[in-house]
Amino acid sequence: MKQQLGQFFTTKSNFILQGLKKFIKKEEVTDPFAGNLDLIKWAKKNSTKN
């Protein structure tokens, strides 16, 4: 099972990251897991630096 492997999927990043927008505004963001770029897409949509 995925939970046993410690995996956490970010495809629903709006739900997962709610409340964090104010902390990342105009900051540089790195997604250490890269996968489908879900976190990067969320960050760009929420006013981070490119």
Z-matrix of the N, CA and C atoms (Angstrom, degrees):
N
C 1 1.445
C 2 1.522 1 110.14
N 3 1.301 2 115.62 1 148.18
C 4 1.460 3 120.72 2 -177.94
C 5 1.526 4 112.16 3 -63.34
N 6 1.316 5 118.83 4 -35.89
C 7 1.459 6 121.27 5 179.36
C 8 1.524 7 110.90 6 -62.18
N 9 1.297 8 117.55 7 -34.40
C 10 1.454 9 121.19 8 179.92
C 11 1.521 10 111.33 9 -69.31
N 12 1.316 11 117.43 10 -25.30
C 13 1.456 12 121.18 11 -179.69
C 14 1.527 13 111.99 12 -88.06
N 15 1.317 14 117.36 13 -4.79
C 16 1.456 15 120.69 14 179.90
C 17 1.513 16 113.85 15 77.68
N 18 1.323 17 117.61 16 17.98
C 19 1.454 18 120.92 17 -179.17
C 20 1.522 19 110.59 18 -81.17
N 21 1.322 20 115.34 19 146.10
C 22 1.456 21 121.35 20 177.08
C 23 1.513 22 107.29 21 -138.59
N 24 1.314 23 117.19 22 119.44
C 25 1.454 24 121.16 23 -175.94
C 26 1.526 25 111.07 24 -93.87
N 27 1.328 26 116.65 25 141.78
C 28 1.461 27 121.83 26 -174.04
C 29 1.523 28 113.03 27 -111.31
N 30 1.323 29 117.40 28 21.74
C 31 1.458 30 119.45 29 -178.20
C 32 1.526 31 111.99 30 -64.55
N 33 1.304 32 117.95 31 -24.24
C 34 1.470 33 121.58 32 176.13
C 35 1.524 34 108.40 33 -106.72
N 36 1.314 35 115.57 34 52.93
C 37 1.460 36 120.85 35 -172.41
C 38 1.520 37 113.75 36 -62.29
N 39 1.329 38 119.01 37 -30.91
C 40 1.467 39 119.35 38 177.63
C 41 1.518 40 110.83 39 -58.66
N 42 1.303 41 117.20 40 -41.93
C 43 1.463 42 121.58 41 178.85
C 44 1.523 43 110.75 42 -71.09
N 45 1.307 44 116.55 43 -46.10
C 46 1.463 45 122.05 44 -175.83
C 47 1.522 46 111.80 45 -65.04
N 48 1.320 47 117.20 46 -38.77
C 49 1.461 48 121.84 47 -172.48
C 50 1.527 49 114.04 48 -101.30
N 51 1.322 50 117.38 49 10.96
C 52 1.467 51 118.96 50 -179.44
C 53 1.527 52 110.13 51 -56.05
N 54 1.299 53 116.05 52 137.62
C 55 1.457 54 121.03 53 -179.51
C 56 1.518 55 114.43 54 91.71
N 57 1.327 56 118.16 55 -9.89
C 58 1.464 57 120.84 56 -178.83
C 59 1.520 58 113.27 57 -94.54
N 60 1.316 59 117.49 58 -11.68
C 61 1.465 60 121.73 59 -175.25
C 62 1.526 61 112.01 60 -53.08
N 63 1.332 62 118.27 61 -42.99
C 64 1.464 63 120.90 62 -177.01
C 65 1.527 64 112.32 63 -65.33
N 66 1.311 65 118.29 64 -22.94
C 67 1.461 66 121.53 65 -178.96
C 68 1.528 67 113.35 66 -84.74
N 69 1.323 68 117.05 67 -21.72
C 70 1.468 69 119.47 68 -176.20
C 71 1.515 70 113.93 69 -105.73
N 72 1.323 71 117.17 70 -4.31
C 73 1.460 72 120.25 71 -177.23
C 74 1.523 73 110.24 72 -56.82
N 75 1.321 74 115.62 73 124.80
C 76 1.468 75 124.96 74 179.26
C 77 1.529 76 113.61 75 62.22
N 78 1.304 77 118.17 76 22.69
C 79 1.465 78 122.90 77 175.35
C 80 1.525 79 109.27 78 -103.13
N 81 1.316 80 116.29 79 160.19
C 82 1.464 81 120.55 80 173.14
C 83 1.518 82 107.76 81 -85.39
N 84 1.323 83 115.61 82 137.81
C 85 1.458 84 120.96 83 -175.81
C 86 1.518 85 109.90 84 -126.40
N 87 1.320 86 115.98 85 138.64
C 88 1.463 87 122.59 86 176.44
C 89 1.521 88 108.39 87 -123.82
N 90 1.311 89 116.45 88 137.00
C 91 1.459 90 121.32 89 175.96
C 92 1.520 91 107.34 90 -103.64
N 93 1.318 92 118.10 91 103.75
C 94 1.463 93 120.40 92 -176.04
C 95 1.525 94 113.99 93 -67.84
N 96 1.321 95 117.20 94 -14.81
C 97 1.454 96 120.06 95 -176.21
C 98 1.522 97 113.03 96 -101.93
N 99 1.308 98 118.02 97 -22.59
C 100 1.458 99 126.79 98 173.92
C 101 1.527 100 115.56 99 57.89
N 102 1.276 101 121.91 100 -48.28
C 103 1.462 102 124.28 101 176.41
C 104 1.509 103 114.66 102 21.32
N 105 1.326 104 116.54 103 -111.84
C 106 1.466 105 122.26 104 179.19
C 107 1.521 106 111.99 105 -96.23
N 108 1.303 107 117.51 106 14.02
C 109 1.472 108 124.17 107 -179.44
C 110 1.528 109 112.77 108 63.80
N 111 1.330 110 117.78 109 25.17
C 112 1.462 111 121.26 110 -177.75
C 113 1.523 112 112.32 111 -58.29
N 114 1.331 113 118.02 112 -44.46
C 115 1.463 114 120.46 113 -178.34
C 116 1.522 115 111.85 114 -70.22
N 117 1.324 116 117.16 115 -36.70
C 118 1.465 117 120.82 116 177.89
C 119 1.527 118 109.80 117 -65.13
N 120 1.323 119 117.50 118 -44.50
C 121 1.467 120 121.16 119 178.70
C 122 1.526 121 110.42 120 -60.86
N 123 1.334 122 117.00 121 -42.70
C 124 1.462 123 120.66 122 178.79
C 125 1.525 124 110.34 123 -63.42
N 126 1.315 125 116.98 124 -43.75
C 127 1.464 126 121.17 125 -178.79
C 128 1.530 127 111.24 126 -63.17
N 129 1.321 128 117.38 127 -44.51
C 130 1.470 129 120.29 128 179.11
C 131 1.524 130 110.76 129 -62.95
N 132 1.311 131 116.42 130 -39.21
C 133 1.458 132 121.30 131 179.64
C 134 1.534 133 111.19 132 -66.82
N 135 1.320 134 116.86 133 -21.65
C 136 1.457 135 121.66 134 -176.31
C 137 1.521 136 113.01 135 -110.56
N 138 1.324 137 116.64 136 36.79
C 139 1.472 138 123.97 137 168.55
C 140 1.524 139 116.66 138 67.27
N 141 1.302 140 118.12 139 38.39
C 142 1.454 141 118.98 140 173.62
C 143 1.520 142 109.35 141 -90.60
N 144 1.321 143 115.98 142 169.07
C 145 1.463 144 120.21 143 174.60
C 146 1.517 145 108.29 144 -72.30
N 147 1.307 146 116.77 145 152.43
C 148 1.474 147 120.98 146 175.99
C 149 1.493 148 110.23 147 -82.68
